Amino acid sequence: MKCDASPALLDYLNLIRPHTLLVLGQRAVTCARDYQLAYPECQTEGVTEPAKLSDKRFDAAIVLDCIEHLDKSSACQLIARLRDTLAINLLIAVPLASGAPGVLSQWVDGDFLALGMQAHAQLKCEGGTLGLYRFAIHDYKSVPDWLNAKYWAHPARWVP
């Protein structure tokens, strides 16, 4: 599927302004060059193959033209690793419900919601829809009403 996700990816990067950036996938590397021109102080590491990922932690990671070329199990493990250990903010662009040639795994909105991600945008392309999903450690889960000092951390309530 031919679709230019660069403007949406750049908008997201401009919003969070990472100092360190991991880009995964050949098209993501091209997009990151544009961001680095605007913010040369950003340290960017580009990886075209998931097997070559380092264990370094980044402020943000963008993934484009990558996970749909992996089997679903491997792709889910990659997303979990990126989300849990490698990036504070994660943005993934993937064709949704696509039967395009070269695509090993097909994705739907619920797959990313099950991985704790939020829908960021959907881009209509000539060959289908490109979904953008994000994960940010700071806002991935809302704080429940009961989790506050009114119900917790009152030593006087526990003294016999």
GROMACS elastic network, one bead per residue, 0.5 to 0.9 nm:
[ bonds ]
;  ai    aj funct       b0    kb
    1    95     6  0.74841   500
    1    98     6  0.84645   500
    1   100     6  0.68664   500
    1   101     6  0.89528   500
    1   125     6  0.74553   500
    1   126     6  0.72625   500
    1   127     6  0.51012   500
    1   128     6  0.71681   500
    1   129     6  0.87386   500
    1   130     6  0.85721   500
    2   125     6  0.69289   500
    2   126     6  0.69878   500
    2   127     6  0.68765   500
    3     6     6  0.89198   500
    3   123     6  0.79848   500
    3   124     6  0.80854   500
    3   125     6  0.54836   500
    3   126     6  0.74173   500
    3   127     6  0.82039   500
    3   129     6  0.87624   500
    3   130     6  0.74805   500
    4     7     6  0.73520   500
    4     8     6  0.86028   500
    4   123     6  0.87686   500
    4   125     6  0.83721   500
    5     8     6  0.55248   500
    5     9     6  0.62053   500
    5    10     6  0.86227   500
    5    31     6  0.86397   500
    5    64     6  0.83784   500
    5    93     6  0.76189   500
    5   123     6  0.76098   500
    5   130     6  0.80358   500
    5   132     6  0.87066   500
    6     9     6  0.50616   500
    6    10     6  0.59266   500
    6    11     6  0.84467   500
    6    27     6  0.85920   500
    6    28     6  0.80239   500
    6    30     6  0.86606   500
    6    31     6  0.56311   500
    6    32     6  0.87569   500
    6    34     6  0.88689   500
    7    10     6  0.51107   500
    7    11     6  0.60635   500
    7    12     6  0.86554   500
    7    31     6  0.85843   500
    8    11     6  0.50806   500
    8    12     6  0.63192   500
    8    13     6  0.87240   500
    8   121     6  0.80968   500
    8   123     6  0.88591   500
    8   132     6  0.84886   500
    9    12     6  0.51680   500
    9    13     6  0.62647   500
    9    14     6  0.86316   500
    9    28     6  0.86930   500
    9    31     6  0.75859   500
    9    32     6  0.87919   500
    9    62     6  0.76850   500
    9    91     6  0.77851   500
    9    93     6  0.85738   500
    9   132     6  0.86219   500
   10    14     6  0.60117   500
   10    15     6  0.84604   500
   10    31     6  0.73595   500
   10    32     6  0.79590   500
   10    34     6  0.79263   500
   10    35     6  0.64950   500
   11    14     6  0.50890   500
   11    15     6  0.61715   500
   11    16     6  0.89000   500
   12    15     6  0.50220   500
   12    16     6  0.64517   500
   12    17     6  0.83329   500
   12    91     6  0.81896   500
   13    16     6  0.53466   500
   13    17     6  0.54846   500
   13    18     6  0.68757   500
   13    35     6  0.75086   500
   13    60     6  0.81252   500
   13    62     6  0.89274   500
   14    17     6  0.51198   500
   14    18     6  0.82386   500
   14    35     6  0.80102   500
   15    18     6  0.88890   500
   16    59     6  0.88924   500
   16    60     6  0.83124   500
   16    89     6  0.83431   500
   17    39     6  0.85940   500
   17    42     6  0.86235   500
   17    59     6  0.87072   500
   17    60     6  0.87259   500
   18    21     6  0.63364   500
   18    42     6  0.68482   500
   18    43     6  0.87969   500
   18    58     6  0.82147   500
   18    59     6  0.52770   500
   18    60     6  0.59757   500
   18    89     6  0.87694   500
   19    39     6  0.87791   500
   19    41     6  0.70016   500
   19    43     6  0.62103   500
   19    44     6  0.83763   500
   19    58     6  0.81119   500
   19    59     6  0.63713   500
   19    60     6  0.82711   500
   20    41     6  0.88551   500
   20    42     6  0.55157   500
   20    44     6  0.58397   500
   20    45     6  0.80357   500
   20    57     6  0.84165   500
   20    58     6  0.51953   500
   20    59     6  0.52072   500
   20    60     6  0.66215   500
   20    61     6  0.86669   500
   21    32     6  0.83159   500
   21    42     6  0.70400   500
   21    43     6  0.61927   500
   21    45     6  0.62784   500
   21    46     6  0.83586   500
   21    58     6  0.56731   500
   21    59     6  0.60564   500
   21    60     6  0.50175   500
   21    61     6  0.56320   500
   21    62     6  0.78610   500
   21    87     6  0.84611   500
   22    29     6  0.89360   500
   22    32     6  0.88557   500
   22    43     6  0.86573   500
   22    44     6  0.59175   500
   22    45     6  0.50039   500
   22    46     6  0.60196   500
   22    47     6  0.75881   500
   22    57     6  0.87734   500
   22    58     6  0.63572   500
   22    59     6  0.81589   500
   22    60     6  0.62697   500
   22    62     6  0.64649   500
   22    63     6  0.85377   500
   22    86     6  0.85864   500
   22    87     6  0.78890   500
   23    26     6  0.84792   500
   23    28     6  0.56312   500
   23    29     6  0.57252   500
   23    31     6  0.87318   500
   23    32     6  0.69473   500
   23    44     6  0.74030   500
   23    45     6  0.62775   500
   23    47     6  0.61165   500
   23    48     6  0.81260   500
   23    60     6  0.84974   500
   23    61     6  0.55778   500
   23    63     6  0.60464   500
   23    64     6  0.81461   500
   24    27     6  0.83104   500
   24    28     6  0.59954   500
   24    29     6  0.68687   500
   24    45     6  0.86520   500
   24    46     6  0.61338   500
   24    48     6  0.55754   500
   24    49     6  0.71957   500
   24    50     6  0.72128   500
   24    53     6  0.87445   500
   24    61     6  0.74840   500
   24    62     6  0.62367   500
   24    64     6  0.65424   500
   24    65     6  0.82522   500
   24    66     6  0.70081   500
   25    28     6  0.52097   500
   25    29     6  0.63863   500
   25    30     6  0.89960   500
   25    46     6  0.78081   500
   25    47     6  0.63248   500
   25    49     6  0.68370   500
   25    50     6  0.83253   500
   25    62     6  0.85661   500
   25    63     6  0.60874   500
   25    64     6  0.54028   500
   25    65     6  0.55568   500
   25    66     6  0.52155   500
   25    67     6  0.86847   500
   26    29     6  0.51909   500
   26    30     6  0.66540   500
   26    31     6  0.89333   500
   26    46     6  0.82578   500
   26    47     6  0.76666   500
   26    48     6  0.53776   500
   26    49     6  0.87360   500
   26    64     6  0.75382   500
   26    65     6  0.70618   500
   26    66     6  0.80944   500
   27    30     6  0.51630   500
   27    31     6  0.63823   500
   27    32     6  0.87370   500
   27    48     6  0.88578   500
   27    63     6  0.86969   500
   27    64     6  0.61040   500
   27    65     6  0.63932   500
   27    66     6  0.89212   500
   28    32     6  0.61062   500
   28    33     6  0.87371   500
   28    46     6  0.80394   500
   28    47     6  0.89796   500
   28    48     6  0.86681   500
   28    62     6  0.66759   500
   28    63     6  0.61918   500
   28    64     6  0.51695   500
   28    65     6  0.74562   500
   29    32     6  0.51062   500
   29    33     6  0.65093   500
   29    45     6  0.85308   500
   29    46     6  0.56072   500
   29    47     6  0.75317   500
   29    48     6  0.78364   500
   29    64     6  0.87051   500
   30    33     6  0.53672   500
   30    34     6  0.71624   500
   31    34     6  0.54953   500
   31    35     6  0.68634   500
   31    36     6  0.89758   500
   32    35     6  0.50233   500
   32    36     6  0.60964   500
   32    37     6  0.86177   500
   32    44     6  0.76055   500
   32    46     6  0.82408   500
   32    62     6  0.86577   500
   33    36     6  0.50425   500
   33    37     6  0.62541   500
   33    38     6  0.89046   500
   33    44     6  0.87032   500
   34    37     6  0.52340   500
   34    38     6  0.67869   500
   34    39     6  0.88566   500
   35    38     6  0.53098   500
   35    39     6  0.61471   500
   35    40     6  0.81208   500
   35    42     6  0.85648   500
   36    41     6  0.76300   500
   36    42     6  0.63392   500
   36    43     6  0.81642   500
   36    44     6  0.76498   500
   37    40     6  0.56700   500
   39    42     6  0.58173   500
   40    43     6  0.77680   500
   47    50     6  0.70100   500
   47    51     6  0.89477   500
   47    52     6  0.67050   500
   47    53     6  0.67563   500
   48    51     6  0.89405   500
   48    52     6  0.78965   500
   48    66     6  0.80603   500
   49    52     6  0.57279   500
   49    53     6  0.75700   500
   49    66     6  0.80427   500
   50    53     6  0.56416   500
   50    66     6  0.82577   500
   50    78     6  0.74467   500
   51    54     6  0.87852   500
   53    56     6  0.85092   500
   54    57     6  0.86345   500
   54    86     6  0.85527   500
   55    85     6  0.78538   500
   55    86     6  0.66480   500
   56    85     6  0.85412   500
   56    86     6  0.63659   500
   56    87     6  0.88289   500
   57    60     6  0.87207   500
   57    85     6  0.67554   500
   57    87     6  0.57205   500
   57    88     6  0.78654   500
   58    61     6  0.68836   500
   58    86     6  0.59351   500
   58    88     6  0.65304   500
   58    89     6  0.82138   500
   59    86     6  0.85068   500
   59    87     6  0.56495   500
   59    88     6  0.51296   500
   59    89     6  0.61841   500
   59    90     6  0.87253   500
   60    86     6  0.84682   500
   60    87     6  0.52147   500
   60    88     6  0.57206   500
   60    90     6  0.56733   500
   60    91     6  0.79216   500
   60   136     6  0.88687   500
   61    82     6  0.75809   500
   61    83     6  0.89173   500
   61    86     6  0.79915   500
   61    87     6  0.58000   500
   61    88     6  0.79441   500
   61    89     6  0.62995   500
   61    91     6  0.63301   500
   61    92     6  0.83175   500
   62    89     6  0.85424   500
   62    90     6  0.59330   500
   62    92     6  0.58069   500
   62    93     6  0.79701   500
   63    66     6  0.65550   500
   63    67     6  0.77767   500
   63    90     6  0.79730   500
   63    91     6  0.63156   500
   63    93     6  0.61471   500
   63    94     6  0.83813   500
   64    67     6  0.76894   500
   64    91     6  0.86623   500
   64    92     6  0.62098   500
   64    93     6  0.50896   500
   64    94     6  0.66971   500
   65    68     6  0.68695   500
   65    69     6  0.75744   500
   65    93     6  0.72544   500
   65    94     6  0.67993   500
   65    95     6  0.86237   500
   66    69     6  0.56248   500
   66    70     6  0.72318   500
   66    75     6  0.86869   500
   66    93     6  0.87030   500
   66    94     6  0.79762   500
   67    70     6  0.52868   500
   67    71     6  0.79639   500
   67    72     6  0.80855   500
   67    74     6  0.84687   500
   67    75     6  0.53582   500
   67    76     6  0.84494   500
   67    78     6  0.81631   500
   67    79     6  0.84344   500
   67    92     6  0.86327   500
   67    93     6  0.87779   500
   67    94     6  0.72132   500
   67   103     6  0.89632   500
   67   104     6  0.87602   500
   67   105     6  0.78208   500
   68    71     6  0.75024   500
   68    72     6  0.79695   500
   68    75     6  0.76393   500
   68    94     6  0.65888   500
   68    95     6  0.74059   500
   68   102     6  0.84661   500
   68   103     6  0.54560   500
   68   104     6  0.59691   500
   68   105     6  0.51982   500
   68   106     6  0.66713   500
   68   107     6  0.77144   500
   69    75     6  0.84821   500
   69   102     6  0.66271   500
   69   103     6  0.50884   500
   69   104     6  0.51196   500
   69   105     6  0.66595   500
   70    73     6  0.80971   500
   70    74     6  0.62330   500
   70    75     6  0.56313   500
   70   103     6  0.78026   500
   70   104     6  0.57478   500
   70   105     6  0.64124   500
   71    74     6  0.55332   500
   71    75     6  0.61115   500
   71    76     6  0.86903   500
   71   103     6  0.88989   500
   71   104     6  0.55401   500
   71   105     6  0.53916   500
   71   106     6  0.89784   500
   72    75     6  0.50328   500
   72    76     6  0.60686   500
   72    77     6  0.85999   500
   72   104     6  0.77144   500
   72   105     6  0.53859   500
   72   106     6  0.77871   500
   72   107     6  0.84888   500
   73    76     6  0.52271   500
   73    77     6  0.63107   500
   73    78     6  0.86846   500
   74    77     6  0.51028   500
   74    78     6  0.61729   500
   74    79     6  0.86766   500
   75    78     6  0.50031   500
   75    79     6  0.61731   500
   75    80     6  0.85793   500
   75   105     6  0.84257   500
   76    79     6  0.50743   500
   76    80     6  0.61072   500
   76    81     6  0.85659   500
   76   111     6  0.89832   500
   76   115     6  0.79204   500
   77    80     6  0.50890   500
   77    81     6  0.61518   500
   77    82     6  0.86201   500
   78    81     6  0.51193   500
   78    82     6  0.61591   500
   78    83     6  0.84974   500
   79    82     6  0.51186   500
   79    83     6  0.59696   500
   79    84     6  0.83890   500
   79    90     6  0.88993   500
   79    92     6  0.87360   500
   79   115     6  0.79927   500
   80    83     6  0.50426   500
   80    84     6  0.57679   500
   80    85     6  0.81123   500
   80   115     6  0.74019   500
   81    84     6  0.52352   500
   81    85     6  0.55867   500
   81    86     6  0.64977   500
   81    87     6  0.86823   500
   82    85     6  0.58289   500
   82    87     6  0.56640   500
   82    88     6  0.86588   500
   82    90     6  0.73000   500
   83    86     6  0.64237   500
   83    87     6  0.58369   500
   83    88     6  0.71515   500
   83    89     6  0.75694   500
   83    90     6  0.64978   500
   83   135     6  0.70186   500
   83   136     6  0.82781   500
   83   137     6  0.81299   500
   84    87     6  0.71601   500
   84    88     6  0.81757   500
   84   137     6  0.86714   500
   85    88     6  0.81675   500
   87    90     6  0.61847   500
   87   136     6  0.85728   500
   87   137     6  0.86609   500
   88   135     6  0.80046   500
   88   136     6  0.59528   500
   88   137     6  0.56648   500
   88   138     6  0.80351   500
   89   134     6  0.72854   500
   89   135     6  0.56573   500
   89   137     6  0.65859   500
   89   138     6  0.85717   500
   90   117     6  0.87970   500
   90   133     6  0.80449   500
   90   134     6  0.53790   500
   90   135     6  0.50020   500
   90   136     6  0.63984   500
   90   137     6  0.89394   500
   91   120     6  0.83699   500
   91   132     6  0.67291   500
   91   133     6  0.55971   500
   91   135     6  0.65814   500
   91   136     6  0.88044   500
   92   131     6  0.79784   500
   92   132     6  0.55402   500
   92   133     6  0.52246   500
   92   134     6  0.63758   500
   92   135     6  0.88265   500
   93   130     6  0.64936   500
   93   131     6  0.55773   500
   93   133     6  0.65305   500
   93   134     6  0.89697   500
   94   107     6  0.75628   500
   94   129     6  0.85074   500
   94   130     6  0.54941   500
   94   131     6  0.54001   500
   94   132     6  0.66237   500
   94   133     6  0.83926   500
   95    98     6  0.59570   500
   95   106     6  0.77996   500
   95   107     6  0.71141   500
   95   108     6  0.86542   500
   95   127     6  0.89868   500
   95   128     6  0.71953   500
   95   129     6  0.57865   500
   95   131     6  0.60090   500
   95   132     6  0.88506   500
   96   106     6  0.66851   500
   96   107     6  0.51484   500
   96   108     6  0.54117   500
   96   109     6  0.74645   500
   96   128     6  0.73300   500
   96   129     6  0.56789   500
   96   130     6  0.59064   500
   96   131     6  0.61680   500
   97   105     6  0.89515   500
   97   106     6  0.53011   500
   97   107     6  0.54252   500
   97   108     6  0.58441   500
   97   128     6  0.81549   500
   97   129     6  0.80773   500
   98   101     6  0.89475   500
   98   103     6  0.76905   500
   98   105     6  0.86021   500
   98   106     6  0.59559   500
   98   107     6  0.75891   500
   98   127     6  0.82056   500
   98   128     6  0.69567   500
   98   129     6  0.81339   500
   99   102     6  0.87027   500
   99   103     6  0.68271   500
   99   104     6  0.88239   500
   99   105     6  0.88120   500
   99   106     6  0.72409   500
  100   103     6  0.58158   500
  100   127     6  0.81632   500
  101   104     6  0.84945   500
  103   106     6  0.72500   500
  107   110     6  0.82316   500
  107   111     6  0.64008   500
  107   112     6  0.81844   500
  108   111     6  0.55989   500
  108   112     6  0.74475   500
  108   131     6  0.86869   500
  109   112     6  0.57776   500
  109   113     6  0.65557   500
  109   114     6  0.88902   500
  109   119     6  0.76109   500
  109   131     6  0.78519   500
  109   133     6  0.87762   500
  110   114     6  0.59956   500
  110   115     6  0.86063   500
  111   114     6  0.52730   500
  111   115     6  0.66154   500
  111   117     6  0.89601   500
  112   116     6  0.65950   500
  112   117     6  0.53741   500
  112   118     6  0.72022   500
  112   119     6  0.79459   500
  112   133     6  0.70321   500
  112   134     6  0.88861   500
  113   116     6  0.51569   500
  113   117     6  0.50474   500
  113   118     6  0.61279   500
  113   119     6  0.77363   500
  113   133     6  0.87076   500
  114   117     6  0.72862   500
  116   135     6  0.71721   500
  116   140     6  0.70478   500
  116   141     6  0.85563   500
  117   133     6  0.61287   500
  117   134     6  0.54785   500
  117   136     6  0.82464   500
  117   140     6  0.72884   500
  118   132     6  0.87059   500
  118   133     6  0.55023   500
  118   134     6  0.53349   500
  118   135     6  0.63260   500
  118   140     6  0.78758   500
  119   122     6  0.79685   500
  119   131     6  0.75427   500
  119   132     6  0.62803   500
  119   134     6  0.64378   500
  120   131     6  0.77783   500
  120   132     6  0.52937   500
  120   133     6  0.50222   500
  120   134     6  0.59688   500
  121   130     6  0.84148   500
  121   131     6  0.61077   500
  121   132     6  0.50730   500
  121   133     6  0.70635   500
  122   129     6  0.65275   500
  122   130     6  0.56709   500
  122   132     6  0.59952   500
  122   133     6  0.88134   500
  123   128     6  0.86329   500
  123   129     6  0.56706   500
  123   130     6  0.50336   500
  123   131     6  0.63692   500
  123   132     6  0.79406   500
  124   127     6  0.83089   500
  124   128     6  0.62510   500
  124   130     6  0.64463   500
  124   131     6  0.88142   500
  125   128     6  0.52252   500
  125   129     6  0.56072   500
  125   130     6  0.69318   500
  126   129     6  0.81286   500
  135   138     6  0.88382   500
  135   139     6  0.80695   500
  135   140     6  0.63045   500
  136   139     6  0.57036   500
  136   140     6  0.56448   500
  137   140     6  0.55683   500
  137   141     6  0.83093   500
  138   141     6  0.80069   500
  139   142     6  0.66427   500
  141   144     6  0.88956   500
  143   146     6  0.84524   500
  143   147     6  0.68595   500
  144   147     6  0.56051   500
  144   148     6  0.84570   500
  145   148     6  0.70453   500
  146   149     6  0.87133   500
  146   150     6  0.79822   500
  146   151     6  0.66699   500
  146   152     6  0.87082   500
  147   150     6  0.81927   500
  147   151     6  0.70640   500
  147   152     6  0.73468   500
  148   151     6  0.60356   500
  148   152     6  0.63062   500
  148   153     6  0.86749   500
  149   153     6  0.61181   500
  149   154     6  0.74483   500
  150   153     6  0.80927   500
  150   154     6  0.79088   500
  151   154     6  0.74847   500
  152   155     6  0.86725   500
  153   156     6  0.88765   500
  153   157     6  0.86970   500
  154   157     6  0.56260   500
  154   158     6  0.73581   500
  155   158     6  0.53716   500
  155   159     6  0.66289   500
  156   159     6  0.55281   500
  156   160     6  0.88522   500
  157   160     6  0.83175   500
